[in-house]
Amino acid sequence: MMSAVHTLFLTIIILSYLGYYLDKKMNTFPIVFLLSLIFGLFLGFYQLIRITNMKKK
């Protein structure tokens, strides 16, 4: 099982890279990159909170 920090880090990195790749492909940099970065931050912190709450129970 991955730790909460790894989950947060990987979620942000993967979604940011995906956004960067799509921006380069569609020539729209930095629009998709920023949207995917923000989504990755929200999703990563949601996962972090969820994992830490599960460990408390």
N, CA, C and O atoms as a GROMACS GRO file, in nm:
protein
  228
    1MET      N    1   0.084  -0.119   0.000
    1MET     CA    2   0.000   0.000   0.000
    1MET      C    3   0.088   0.125   0.000
    1MET      O    4   0.185   0.135   0.075
    2MET      N    5   0.052   0.218  -0.085
    2MET     CA    6   0.131   0.341  -0.094
    2MET      C    7   0.096   0.435   0.021
    2MET      O    8  -0.017   0.437   0.070
    3SER      N    9   0.195   0.512   0.062
    3SER     CA   10   0.168   0.608   0.167
    3SER      C   11   0.090   0.726   0.111
    3SER      O   12   0.079   0.743  -0.010
    4ALA      N   13   0.036   0.807   0.201
    4ALA     CA   14  -0.046   0.920   0.161
    4ALA      C   15   0.035   1.022   0.082
    4ALA      O   16  -0.016   1.083  -0.012
    5VAL      N   17   0.160   1.042   0.120
    5VAL     CA   18   0.245   1.139   0.050
    5VAL      C   19   0.275   1.094  -0.092
    5VAL      O   20   0.274   1.175  -0.185
    6HIS      N   21   0.300   0.965  -0.110
    6HIS     CA   22   0.325   0.912  -0.245
    6HIS      C   23   0.202   0.930  -0.333
    6HIS      O   24   0.214   0.966  -0.450
    7THR      N   25   0.085   0.904  -0.277
    7THR     CA   26  -0.038   0.920  -0.353
    7THR      C   27  -0.057   1.065  -0.396
    7THR      O   28  -0.089   1.091  -0.512
    8LEU      N   29  -0.036   1.159  -0.305
    8LEU     CA   30  -0.049   1.301  -0.337
    8LEU      C   31   0.050   1.340  -0.446
    8LEU      O   32   0.013   1.404  -0.544
    9PHE      N   33   0.175   1.301  -0.429
    9PHE     CA   34   0.281   1.336  -0.523
    9PHE      C   35   0.255   1.278  -0.661
    9PHE      O   36   0.264   1.349  -0.762
   10LEU      N   37   0.223   1.150  -0.667
   10LEU     CA   38   0.202   1.085  -0.797
   10LEU      C   39   0.079   1.138  -0.870
   10LEU      O   40   0.081   1.153  -0.992
   11THR      N   41  -0.026   1.167  -0.798
   11THR     CA   42  -0.147   1.222  -0.860
   11THR      C   43  -0.117   1.355  -0.927
   11THR      O   44  -0.156   1.378  -1.041
   12ILE      N   45  -0.047   1.443  -0.856
   12ILE     CA   46  -0.014   1.575  -0.910
   12ILE      C   47   0.080   1.562  -1.029
   12ILE      O   48   0.059   1.627  -1.132
   13ILE      N   49   0.183   1.480  -1.018
   13ILE     CA   50   0.282   1.464  -1.126
   13ILE      C   51   0.218   1.404  -1.251
   13ILE      O   52   0.239   1.454  -1.361
   14ILE      N   53   0.140   1.298  -1.235
   14ILE     CA   54   0.081   1.231  -1.351
   14ILE      C   55  -0.016   1.323  -1.424
   14ILE      O   56  -0.011   1.334  -1.547
   15LEU      N   57  -0.105   1.388  -1.350
   15LEU     CA   58  -0.202   1.476  -1.416
   15LEU      C   59  -0.135   1.600  -1.476
   15LEU      O   60  -0.178   1.647  -1.582
   16SER      N   61  -0.032   1.652  -1.412
   16SER     CA   62   0.040   1.766  -1.469
   16SER      C   63   0.110   1.728  -1.598
   16SER      O   64   0.106   1.802  -1.696
   17TYR      N   65   0.173   1.612  -1.598
   17TYR     CA   66   0.241   1.567  -1.719
   17TYR      C   67   0.141   1.543  -1.832
   17TYR      O   68   0.166   1.578  -1.946
   18LEU      N   69   0.027   1.483  -1.798
   18LEU     CA   70  -0.076   1.461  -1.899
   18LEU      C   71  -0.125   1.593  -1.958
   18LEU      O   72  -0.143   1.604  -2.079
   19GLY      N   73  -0.147   1.692  -1.872
   19GLY     CA   74  -0.189   1.824  -1.920
   19GLY      C   75  -0.083   1.890  -2.006
   19GLY      O   76  -0.115   1.952  -2.108
   20TYR      N   77   0.043   1.877  -1.966
   20TYR     CA   78   0.153   1.933  -2.044
   20TYR      C   79   0.160   1.868  -2.182
   20TYR      O   80   0.176   1.935  -2.284
   21TYR      N   81   0.148   1.736  -2.184
   21TYR     CA   82   0.153   1.662  -2.310
   21TYR      C   83   0.038   1.704  -2.402
   21TYR      O   84   0.059   1.728  -2.521
   22LEU      N   85  -0.083   1.711  -2.347
   22LEU     CA   86  -0.198   1.751  -2.428
   22LEU      C   87  -0.185   1.894  -2.478
   22LEU      O   88  -0.225   1.924  -2.591
   23ASP      N   89  -0.131   1.983  -2.395
   23ASP     CA   90  -0.109   2.121  -2.438
   23ASP      C   91  -0.012   2.129  -2.554
   23ASP      O   92  -0.034   2.203  -2.650
   24LYS      N   93   0.095   2.055  -2.546
   24LYS     CA   94   0.193   2.055  -2.655
   24LYS      C   95   0.133   1.997  -2.782
   24LYS      O   96   0.161   2.044  -2.892
   25LYS      N   97   0.052   1.894  -2.766
   25LYS     CA   98  -0.010   1.829  -2.880
   25LYS      C   99  -0.112   1.922  -2.948
   25LYS      O  100  -0.121   1.926  -3.071
   26MET      N  101  -0.189   1.996  -2.867
   26MET     CA  102  -0.295   2.082  -2.921
   26MET      C  103  -0.249   2.227  -2.937
   26MET      O  104  -0.326   2.312  -2.984
   27ASN      N  105  -0.125   2.256  -2.898
   27ASN     CA  106  -0.068   2.391  -2.908
   27ASN      C  107  -0.151   2.494  -2.830
   27ASN      O  108  -0.180   2.603  -2.880
   28THR      N  109  -0.188   2.457  -2.706
   28THR     CA  110  -0.267   2.545  -2.622
   28THR      C  111  -0.199   2.578  -2.490
   28THR      O  112  -0.264   2.623  -2.396
   29PHE      N  113  -0.069   2.556  -2.483
   29PHE     CA  114   0.003   2.575  -2.356
   29PHE      C  115  -0.023   2.713  -2.300
   29PHE      O  116  -0.014   2.808  -2.377
   30PRO      N  117  -0.054   2.731  -2.178
   30PRO     CA  118  -0.060   2.648  -2.058
   30PRO      C  119  -0.201   2.616  -2.010
   30PRO      O  120  -0.218   2.583  -1.893
   31ILE      N  121  -0.301   2.625  -2.094
   31ILE     CA  122  -0.440   2.613  -2.049
   31ILE      C  123  -0.470   2.475  -1.990
   31ILE      O  124  -0.511   2.465  -1.875
   32VAL      N  125  -0.450   2.370  -2.068
   32VAL     CA  126  -0.481   2.234  -2.020
   32VAL      C  127  -0.387   2.195  -1.907
   32VAL      O  128  -0.427   2.127  -1.812
   33PHE      N  129  -0.262   2.238  -1.915
   33PHE     CA  130  -0.165   2.209  -1.810
   33PHE      C  131  -0.212   2.265  -1.676
   33PHE      O  132  -0.211   2.195  -1.575
   34LEU      N  133  -0.254   2.391  -1.675
   34LEU     CA  134  -0.298   2.453  -1.550
   34LEU      C  135  -0.426   2.389  -1.497
   34LEU      O  136  -0.440   2.367  -1.376
   35LEU      N  137  -0.519   2.358  -1.586
   35LEU     CA  138  -0.643   2.292  -1.543
   35LEU      C  139  -0.614   2.154  -1.483
   35LEU      O  140  -0.670   2.118  -1.380
   36SER      N  141  -0.527   2.078  -1.547
   36SER     CA  142  -0.495   1.945  -1.496
   36SER      C  143  -0.412   1.955  -1.367
   36SER      O  144  -0.425   1.868  -1.280
   37LEU      N  145  -0.329   2.057  -1.353
   37LEU     CA  146  -0.254   2.077  -1.230
   37LEU      C  147  -0.349   2.107  -1.114
   37LEU      O  148  -0.335   2.050  -1.006
   38ILE      N  149  -0.444   2.196  -1.136
   38ILE     CA  150  -0.541   2.230  -1.031
   38ILE      C  151  -0.626   2.108  -0.996
   38ILE      O  152  -0.651   2.082  -0.878
   39PHE      N  153  -0.671   2.035  -1.097
   39PHE     CA  154  -0.748   1.914  -1.072
   39PHE      C  155  -0.665   1.811  -0.996
   39PHE      O  156  -0.715   1.745  -0.905
   40GLY      N  157  -0.538   1.798  -1.032
   40GLY     CA  158  -0.448   1.706  -0.963
   40GLY      C  159  -0.427   1.744  -0.818
   40GLY      O  160  -0.420   1.656  -0.732
   41LEU      N  161  -0.418   1.873  -0.790
   41LEU     CA  162  -0.405   1.918  -0.651
   41LEU      C  163  -0.529   1.884  -0.570
   41LEU      O  164  -0.518   1.830  -0.460
   42PHE      N  165  -0.646   1.914  -0.625
   42PHE     CA  166  -0.770   1.881  -0.554
   42PHE      C  167  -0.784   1.731  -0.533
   42PHE      O  168  -0.816   1.685  -0.423
   43LEU      N  169  -0.760   1.654  -0.638
   43LEU     CA  170  -0.773   1.509  -0.628
   43LEU      C  171  -0.668   1.451  -0.533
   43LEU      O  172  -0.699   1.362  -0.454
   44GLY      N  173  -0.546   1.501  -0.540
   44GLY     CA  174  -0.441   1.453  -0.452
   44GLY      C  175  -0.469   1.480  -0.306
   44GLY      O  176  -0.450   1.392  -0.221
   45PHE      N  177  -0.516   1.600  -0.275
   45PHE     CA  178  -0.547   1.631  -0.135
   45PHE      C  179  -0.671   1.555  -0.088
   45PHE      O  180  -0.679   1.518   0.029
   46TYR      N  181  -0.766   1.532  -0.176
   46TYR     CA  182  -0.882   1.451  -0.141
   46TYR      C  183  -0.837   1.310  -0.103
   46TYR      O  184  -0.881   1.255  -0.002
   47GLN      N  185  -0.749   1.252  -0.185
   47GLN     CA  186  -0.696   1.119  -0.156
   47GLN      C  187  -0.617   1.118  -0.026
   47GLN      O  188  -0.628   1.024   0.053
   48LEU      N  189  -0.539   1.224  -0.002
   48LEU     CA  190  -0.459   1.235   0.120
   48LEU      C  191  -0.551   1.236   0.243
   48LEU      O  192  -0.525   1.165   0.340
   49ILE      N  193  -0.657   1.314   0.238
   49ILE     CA  194  -0.751   1.320   0.350
   49ILE      C  195  -0.822   1.187   0.368
   49ILE      O  196  -0.840   1.140   0.480
   50ARG      N  197  -0.860   1.125   0.259
   50ARG     CA  198  -0.930   0.997   0.265
   50ARG      C  199  -0.841   0.888   0.326
   50ARG      O  200  -0.887   0.809   0.409
   51ILE      N  201  -0.715   0.884   0.285
   51ILE     CA  202  -0.623   0.782   0.337
   51ILE      C  203  -0.595   0.805   0.485
   51ILE      O  204  -0.593   0.710   0.563
   52THR      N  205  -0.573   0.930   0.524
   52THR     CA  206  -0.544   0.955   0.665
   52THR      C  207  -0.665   0.929   0.753
   52THR      O  208  -0.649   0.886   0.868
   53ASN      N  209  -0.786   0.953   0.704
   53ASN     CA  210  -0.906   0.921   0.781
   53ASN      C  211  -0.926   0.771   0.794
   53ASN      O  212  -0.973   0.724   0.898
   54MET      N  213  -0.889   0.694   0.691
   54MET     CA  214  -0.901   0.549   0.697
   54MET      C  215  -0.804   0.491   0.800
   54MET      O  216  -0.836   0.394   0.868
   55LYS      N  217  -0.685   0.551   0.810
   55LYS     CA  218  -0.586   0.501   0.906
   55LYS      C  219  -0.625   0.530   1.049
   55LYS      O  220  -0.583   0.457   1.140
   56LYS      N  221  -0.705   0.634   1.072
   56LYS     CA  222  -0.747   0.668   1.207
   56LYS      C  223  -0.850   0.570   1.261
   56LYS      O  224  -0.860   0.551   1.382
   57LYS      N  225  -0.927   0.507   1.173
   57LYS     CA  226  -1.034   0.416   1.216
   57LYS      C  227  -0.981   0.281   1.254
   57LYS      O  228  -1.058   0.193   1.292
   0.00000   0.00000   0.00000
